[in-house]
């Protein structure tokens, strides 16, 4: 394949990542696409969610971690509605411990005590943002930081209580569009 001349590659999600459609009806048989542009590091995966009633997920199971940092470059297109979040699960992938990302209201948000909290910081469509989650399962807390393309800090909140406490470790990373999301989400 001449990658310089190819705008997109129709292939499966990145190696090791699973797509979860849980009742989702795929549009044109393709909900994930690897694209060369727009991208932050050579290639991006676009989650094409055109069903505003069911979520679309891209996830990876990992060896259980008690502490750590996860980051992802994300963006949406101008057609989006709903939330697009980076979330972490624990206790054998059964407990949603924490989530943070791009809220439906146009601001960054994070999940704590079973509910999302909106920040006062807005994001823009068609702009890349680095979401960083630093977690500690012993304390059941995490830090959420958002950086721009130049690695400038746009938002940071420390010591956020997990949305749901975990008893063991974090063992799943998930990028998730909410049930009301309708548009393209990039990672």
N, C-alpha and C positions, 0 to 999 in steps of 0.2 A: 504494500500500500504506500502510495506517495503521500505521506502525512502532511507535507506542506500544502498540498492541493486539496486535502480532504477536510471538510468542515466538521464532520462528525463520524463516529464509528458506532455502528449498531451492534453492540456486544453486551454480555451479561455484566452485572455489577463487578467492582474490583475484586481480585482474588481474595478469598477468605471472607467476603461479605455476603450476607444472605438478604434476599428481598422477602418481605412479608406482606402479602396482599389480603389475607384473612377475609375472604368474601369480596374482595375488590374486583371489579370487572376491568380488565386491561383494555385500554383504548388502542386500536390498531396493533394489538399484540406486543406493544413496547412501552413500558413505563419508565425504564432506565436507559440512559444513553450516555456514552462516553463522548465528550466533545473537546475539541482543541481550543475553541474560542466560544464564549469567554472562559478564561481559566486564570488561576493565580499562580500555578506552578507547572504549566505545560499541558495538563489535561484536567478536566473536571467531570464529575458525574452529575447528570441532571436527572432529578426525580420529576417526572411529568405527571402531575396530579390534576386531572380534569374532572374528577368526581368529587363534588363538594359535600358528600355525605359519608364517606369512609376514609380512614387514614391510609397513608402510604409510608412504609418504613424501609430503612436500609440499616441492617444491624450486623455486629460482629461479636461473637462470644470470645471471651478472653479468660486466661487463668486468673482465678480470684485474687484481687488486690485489696489490701486494707487501706493503703494510702497511695495517692498518685495524682498525676495531672494528665488530662485529656484536652486536646485542642483540635479545632476544625475550622477551616476557612469556609464560610458560607455566604450565599447571596440569594436573592429572589429576583424575579422579573417584575415588571410594572403591573402585571395582571393578577398578582396574588391577593388572596383573602385568607383569613385563618392564621394559625400559628405554624412556625417551623422551628423545631427545637432539637438540641443535642441533649440526650438523656442517658443516665446510667442506672442500671438495674443491679440488684444484689440478691443474696440468699438463693442461689441456684436459678437466677434470672427470673424470680417470681415477684420481686418487690421493686417498684419504681422508687428509687432513692432520691434522685435529683434530676432536674431538667432546667434548661435555660436556653434562650434564643430570641427569635424575632416574633413579637406578639402581633396579633391581628389589629391592634390599635395603632400600629406604626412605631411602637417603642420596644426597646429591649426589655425582656422580662425574665423572672426566675421563679422557681417553684419552691415553696416552703410551707410546712405545716398543712399540707394537702391543698394549697391554693397558689395560683400565680400572683406575683406582685409585679406591677408595672413600674419600670424606672421612669425617670423624667427625660431620658435621652432617646431621641428619635433616630431611626435608621432610614436609609434611602434605598429604594429599589435600584437594581443594577450596580450595586456597590459591594465589594468584598469586605467582609468582616471576619476577624479571627476570634472565635469564642473559646475561652479557656476555662476549664473547670478543674479546680484543685480540691481533692476530697480526702476526708479522714473518717473511716468508718468507726473507729474507737470513740470519736467525739460526735459522730453523726452530724458533721458540719462540712460545708464546702465554701470555696471562694469562687466568684464569677467575675471574669474580666473580659472586656471587649476591646480589641485593638483594631486600628484602621490599617490600610495598605502600607503605610509608612511605619507601622508598629507603634504608633502613638496610642496611649490609653484614652479611650472614649468613656468608659464606664467601668467601675469596680465596686463590688460589694463583698465584704469579708465576713466570715463567721455565720453564714446562712445555715439554719437548721435544715436537715434533710426533710423532704416532703413526707417521707415515711422512713423511720429508722430501720437499719439492717442489723442483723445479729452476726453476720459473718463478713463477707467481702463483696466488692463490686465485681461482676463477672459478665456484663453485657454492655456494649456501647451501641446506642441507637440514634439515628437521625430520623425524625418523625414529623410528618405533616399532620395537622389536626383534621378532624372530620370535616370542618368547614373550609379547609384550605382548597384553593382552586388556582393553579398556576404552576410555574416551574420553580423548583428549589434546587440550588446548586451546592455541591461540596467538592 
